[in-house]
Amino acid sequence: MALRSPLINVMAGAALKASRKLNRDFGEVENLQVSRKGPADFVSNADRKAEQTIFEELSTARPNFSFLMEERGEVKRENAQGRWIVDPLDGTTNFLHGLPHFAISIAAEEKGKLVAGVIYDPIRDEMFWADRGRGAYLNDRRLRVSARQTLNTALLATGIPWSGRPNHDLFTAQLNAFMPEVAGIRRFGVASLDLAYVAAGRFDGFWEQDLQPWDMAAGILIVREAGGFVTDFGGGEKMLQTGAIVAVNQDLQKPVLKTLRQAARSQRSQS
């Protein structure tokens, strides 16, 4: 049985407590699909309630940690020894439409470095977690990224920009560049789980842009602890600053980054 650190135990406990309410609320959302008004207000309230539960649990356990949270933004603490980066409901649109694919994502950061991460899927009861330097796990099973070596055998995941989001033309260029080269592309709408699935070898790679730190902080650490490589589109370390991320195994890193560069050049030449 994998030995979890005290930090992971705190994060996992907070995620589990918040998930119980989310599961109940998700059942209500499925019933609300038939209403004319729709469940949007209900879902935003479910999101806030989950975040409040996580905020209270983590604050009690580590009162000297600051927060970066999706709903309430940044909460700074004097002489903070670390920071929590939290998405209480990643996959809100799925939740809103009664699709059973969403997650809670919590990362812990100390001295500017990610040191622990938890991504919890309440529907499947799958807890992805990692301590820095101690490997990545799904529940109690050690995770490793896939061993596929070529794009034509690879299953990739991505996120599609929707109404009000930028980079539609760039995404189209990326999709056109990848489609003839890969075994398949999936879009499930939950970046944290896409990253967790890369760590578990379910996806061979993932790319997306215009993400927020809470979408990917936990996933970055989990993929790396599973032996994967995570960079921005330029191969650098500015994922949390730029919102652009690529997560792959060692063999696919170069061809995926090369394809993204080619797509960017193609899009620029047409604009």
C-alpha positions in Angstrom: 0.0 0.0 0.0 1.4 3.4 -1.0 2.3 5.6 2.0 0.8 9.0 1.7 2.4 12.1 3.2 0.6 14.2 5.8 0.1 16.8 3.1 -1.5 14.4 0.7 -3.8 13.1 3.5 -5.0 16.6 4.2 -5.6 17.3 0.5 -7.3 14.0 -0.1 -9.5 14.4 3.0 -10.6 17.9 1.8 -11.4 16.5 -1.7 -13.4 13.6 -0.3 -15.5 15.8 2.0 -16.3 18.3 -0.8 -17.0 15.4 -3.2 -19.9 14.1 -1.1 -21.8 17.3 -1.6 -20.8 17.5 -5.3 -22.2 14.0 -5.9 -25.5 14.9 -4.2 -25.7 18.1 -6.2 -24.9 16.3 -9.4 -27.9 14.0 -8.8 -30.0 17.1 -8.5 -28.5 18.6 -11.7 -29.6 15.5 -13.7 -33.1 16.1 -12.5 -33.0 19.8 -13.3 -32.2 19.1 -17.0 -35.9 19.0 -17.7 -36.6 22.5 -16.3 -36.9 25.5 -18.6 -34.7 27.7 -16.4 -31.9 25.1 -16.4 -29.4 24.3 -13.6 -26.8 27.0 -14.2 -27.4 28.9 -11.0 -27.6 25.6 -9.0 -24.2 24.5 -10.4 -22.5 27.8 -9.6 -23.8 27.4 -6.1 -22.5 23.8 -6.0 -19.1 25.1 -7.1 -19.0 27.7 -4.4 -20.1 25.2 -1.7 -17.3 22.8 -2.7 -14.7 25.5 -2.6 -15.9 26.7 0.8 -15.6 23.1 2.2 -12.1 22.7 0.8 -11.1 26.2 2.0 -12.2 25.4 5.6 -10.6 22.0 5.6 -7.2 23.2 4.3 -7.2 26.3 6.4 -7.7 24.2 9.6 -4.9 21.8 8.6 -2.4 24.4 7.4 -3.4 27.9 8.7 -0.1 29.3 7.4 -0.8 28.5 3.8 -2.1 31.1 1.3 -4.7 30.2 -1.4 -5.2 30.6 -5.2 -8.8 29.4 -5.9 -11.0 29.6 -8.9 -13.9 31.3 -7.3 -12.5 33.5 -4.5 -9.2 34.2 -6.2 -6.0 34.8 -4.2 -6.1 34.7 -0.4 -2.8 35.8 1.1 -1.6 34.9 4.6 1.1 36.7 6.5 4.4 34.8 6.6 2.8 32.1 4.5 4.9 28.9 4.3 3.1 27.6 1.2 0.1 28.0 -1.1 -2.8 25.9 -2.1 -3.9 26.0 -5.7 -7.5 24.8 -5.9 -10.2 24.1 -8.5 -13.2 22.8 -6.6 -15.1 21.7 -9.7 -13.1 21.3 -12.9 -15.5 20.4 -15.7 -18.3 22.8 -14.7 -19.9 22.6 -18.2 -20.0 18.8 -18.0 -21.6 19.0 -14.5 -24.1 21.5 -15.8 -25.2 19.2 -18.6 -25.3 16.1 -16.4 -22.2 14.5 -17.9 -20.5 12.4 -15.2 -16.9 13.6 -15.9 -15.6 16.3 -13.6 -12.9 16.5 -10.8 -11.6 18.3 -7.8 -8.0 19.5 -8.2 -5.7 20.6 -5.3 -2.0 21.4 -5.5 0.4 22.5 -2.7 3.2 24.8 -3.5 6.2 25.7 -1.3 8.9 28.2 -2.1 7.5 28.5 -5.7 7.7 24.7 -6.3 4.8 22.2 -6.6 5.3 19.7 -3.8 2.0 17.7 -3.8 -1.0 17.3 -5.9 -4.4 15.6 -5.8 -7.0 15.1 -8.6 -10.1 13.4 -7.5 -12.9 12.0 -9.7 -15.9 11.7 -7.5 -18.0 9.6 -10.0 -15.3 6.9 -10.5 -13.8 7.3 -7.0 -10.4 7.7 -8.5 -7.8 9.6 -6.5 -4.7 10.6 -8.5 -2.0 11.9 -6.3 1.7 12.6 -6.1 4.3 13.8 -3.6 7.4 15.5 -5.2 10.1 13.0 -5.5 8.0 10.0 -4.4 6.1 9.0 -7.5 2.5 9.3 -8.7 -0.4 7.0 -7.8 -4.0 6.2 -8.6 -5.5 5.3 -5.3 -2.7 2.8 -4.2 -1.4 1.8 -7.6 1.8 3.3 -8.9 1.4 5.2 -12.2 3.7 5.4 -15.2 3.1 7.3 -18.5 2.6 5.3 -21.6 5.6 3.8 -23.6 4.3 4.6 -27.1 7.0 6.0 -29.2 5.4 7.3 -32.4 2.6 9.7 -33.2 0.7 7.3 -35.4 0.1 5.0 -32.3 -0.7 7.9 -29.9 -4.0 8.9 -28.5 -3.9 12.6 -27.6 -6.2 14.8 -25.6 -6.9 18.5 -25.9 -9.3 21.3 -25.1 -11.3 23.3 -27.6 -11.7 27.0 -27.2 -15.4 28.0 -27.0 -17.4 31.2 -27.3 -15.6 34.1 -25.8 -12.2 32.4 -25.7 -9.3 33.4 -28.0 -7.2 31.3 -30.3 -9.9 29.6 -32.4 -7.8 29.8 -35.6 -4.7 28.5 -33.8 -6.5 25.6 -32.4 -7.9 24.7 -35.8 -4.4 24.8 -37.2 -3.2 22.5 -34.4 -6.0 20.1 -35.0 -5.4 20.0 -38.7 -1.7 19.3 -38.0 -2.3 16.5 -35.6 -5.2 14.7 -37.2 -3.4 13.0 -40.1 -0.5 12.0 -37.7 -2.1 10.4 -34.7 -4.3 7.4 -33.7 -7.0 9.6 -32.2 -7.8 12.9 -30.4 -10.2 13.2 -27.5 -11.8 16.3 -25.9 -13.4 15.5 -22.5 -13.5 19.0 -21.1 -11.6 18.5 -17.9 -8.0 19.5 -18.1 -7.0 18.2 -14.7 -8.3 14.7 -15.6 -6.7 14.9 -19.0 -3.4 15.4 -17.2 -4.1 12.6 -14.7 -4.9 10.3 -17.7 -1.6 11.1 -19.2 0.1 10.1 -15.9 -1.9 6.8 -16.0 -1.0 6.0 -19.6 -4.6 6.3 -20.7 -3.6 9.2 -23.0 -0.2 9.4 -24.6 -0.2 13.2 -24.6 -2.2 16.4 -23.9 -2.0 19.9 -25.1 -4.1 23.0 -24.4 -3.8 26.7 -24.1 -5.6 29.5 -22.2 -5.8 27.4 -19.0 -5.6 28.8 -15.5 -3.1 27.7 -12.8 -5.8 25.8 -10.9 -6.6 23.7 -14.0 -3.2 22.3 -14.2 -1.0 22.7 -11.1 -1.8 19.3 -9.5 -1.6 17.6 -12.9 1.8 19.0 -13.7 3.3 17.3 -10.7 1.4 14.1 -11.1 2.5 13.7 -14.7 6.1 14.4 -13.9 6.1 12.0 -11.0 4.7 9.4 -13.4 7.8 9.9 -15.6 6.2 12.3 -18.1 7.4 15.6 -19.4 5.4 18.8 -19.0 6.3 22.1 -20.7 4.8 25.1 -22.3 4.5 25.2 -26.1 8.0 26.5 -26.4 9.5 23.6 -24.3 9.9 25.9 -21.3 8.6 26.1 -17.8 6.1 28.9 -18.0 2.9 26.8 -18.0 1.3 28.5 -15.0 2.2 32.0 -16.4 1.2 31.4 -20.1 -1.7 29.0 -19.6 -0.3 26.8 -22.4 0.7 23.2 -21.6 2.0 20.1 -23.2 2.2 16.8 -21.3 3.7 13.7 -22.9 6.1 10.8 -22.5 9.8 11.2 -23.4 9.5 9.7 -26.9 6.6 11.9 -28.0 7.8 15.2 -26.6 9.8 16.3 -29.6 7.3 15.3 -32.3 4.4 16.9 -30.4 6.2 20.2 -29.8 7.4 20.2 -33.4 3.8 19.7 -34.7 2.6 22.6 -32.4 5.3 24.8 -33.8 4.4 23.9 -37.4 0.7 24.7 -36.6 1.7 28.1 -35.2 3.7 28.9 -38.3 0.8 27.8 -40.5 -1.7 29.9 -38.6 0.5 33.0 -38.8 1.1 32.6 -42.5 -2.7 32.5 -43.1 -3.5 35.5 -40.9 
